[in-house]
């Protein structure tokens, strides 16, 4: 079959000597085999297109076969049970070849259906093209697939003339994402997606199909609010039996967060191909470099061990912040001494008020955001504001701008419920709030002006850091506060003084600033240590 249309390619352009040898290949069309076995046989007819084994046929390993058998298992009516699949594993474990092979199985193999729509998705055009290029290379080296498939390189489209199915590569920056009727979707490296828009569109595009399948294959995301993190959390619940969902498959190869990242046993446990087609020596070299170049440690852990760690260094590591998590019963804190930090926002940002109870280290945060266009801010900031609002973690105050009266009334309530001994505030924007407090008859508050420069913030930053690292601070895992803490960037002057800088932080830090102010004010308010200089000094040796 020859060219048809711009950029199309067909069998006439291929040298038959380059075709993969199918002499002893098992027939994927054989009667009596189940659907999973048919997919396995089809995949193992496909050629390896790069590396030292190029030209040979693919050979699935036992762990890969287990994944395929789980995804393509059927019920008594021979209908595939799984509708969604998550495969998360470190890089260089053969995911690109598996993605391409499964896409071909649905385009022109045992899972092909009449006029199916097969889609591979990725965060950007370059990533989206990777699976397309792998599929094209496989087709061009397979005699039957070359004859029946028409490849259009210009728009990353492949047509199968037998089933009438089409494949296309789609990226998050594509102009047209709606109007799809997908039968099979594979999302490559979902962790890199800037938002969940494309994922949601594709997830809802399969409703008209009888047996749709959505496969996500990716390393983990360091962002706990990312859609991939939601899938991983859900997948773990399915695996441990706490959620009963027979339609969802999860394969998770990842080192525990507290694992020794230099332990080769840990490497093998989360890299199923290590020592096989994934080079152990290359991994050893990367680990040695990571030991001597600190900036590479996080990349090694993220890409080689599939841990959800940040690719850059933060003020407080996620593991240290999570180590301070414990249950907090707010009712039990009523009447107890507390200190508060207040970070007032500009008109449309977050406003945060955080209570800190010095005797127990308990932290109780409050957040406000404008109610109007919260969905737009949710997309911009890539956090679930509306979900947090429904959970009572954020209060919608005002429409386009935050109504400071809601903040004032909350402060008044806090002053009644707790022994509020100090309220640290930044003078910026406080005049209006102070006027509203007067109007509401909320007076006698222990207000303490707290500067945002090095003078006031450096001791506060150190006090907060010390409280977290020494585990004397307790929080209940509030996701908005955790998000703020993960965004912190620190400025340091030549004398080593530090402050939180909003301009350099990766996203909103209002809750973190309010917490630092509260902890810093509590440290200031501690009574000075008294010493008896008349007492004899005894040195123990």
VENTAMO-V663764 format. One line per field, one symbol per residue. ss: DSSP state (a for helix, b for strand, c for the rest). psi: psi as a letter, one per 30 degrees, with the letter a starting at -180 (. if undefined). A space follows every 10 residues. Layout:
# VENTAMO-V663764
ss = ???
psi = ???
This chain:
# VENTAMO-V663764
ss = cccccccbbc aaaccaaacc cccccccccc ccccaaaaaa aaacccbccc ccccccbccc caaaaaaaaa accbcccccb cccbbbbbcc ccccaaaaaa aaaaaaaacc ccccccbbbb bbccaaaaaa aaaaaaaaaa ccaaaaaabb bbccccbbbb cccccbbbbb bccccccccc cccbbbbbca aaccccaaaa aaaccccccc ccbbbbbbcc ccccccaaaa aaaaaaaaaa cccccccbbb bbcccccccc cccaaaaaaa cccbcccbca aaaaaaaaaa aaccaaaaaa aaaacccccc cccccccaaa aaccbcccca aaacccbbbb bbbccccccc bbbbbbbccc cbbbbbbbbc cccaaaaaaa acccaaaaaa ccccbbcccc cccaaaaaaa aaaaaaacbb bbbbbcccca aaaaaaaaac ccccccbbbc cccaaaaaaa aaaaaaaaac cccbbcccaa aaaaaacccb bbcccccbbb ccccccccca aaaaaaaaaa aaaaaccccc cccccccccc c
psi = kakjlkglla fffkjfffkk jgegkkjfgk kflleeeeee eeegfkkkfl afgkfllkjk leeeeeeeee egklafggkk ekfkkkjkll lgggeeeeee eeeeefegaf gklkhljkkk lleleeeffe eeeeeeeeef gjeeeeefkj kjeeghkkkj fefglkkkkk lfgkejflgl ikfkkjjkhf ffkfageeee eefffgffke ilkjkkklll kfjfgkeeee eeeeeeeeef ffkjiffkkk jjjkkleglj ffjfeeeeeg ifgkfcgkke eeeeeeeeee efjeffeeee eeeffhkilk flklekkeee effgklkkje effkflklkk kkjklaegak kkkkkkjeff gkkjlkkklk fkhfeeeeee fhlieeeeee fgfkkjjldf lkjfeeeeee eeeeeeflij fkjklkfkgf eeeeeeeeeg gjlgkikjkj lgaeeefeee eeeeeeeeeg hfkklggjfe eeeeeffkkk kklffgkllk jeffkfakge eeeeeeeeee eeeefkkkkk kjffkkkkkk .
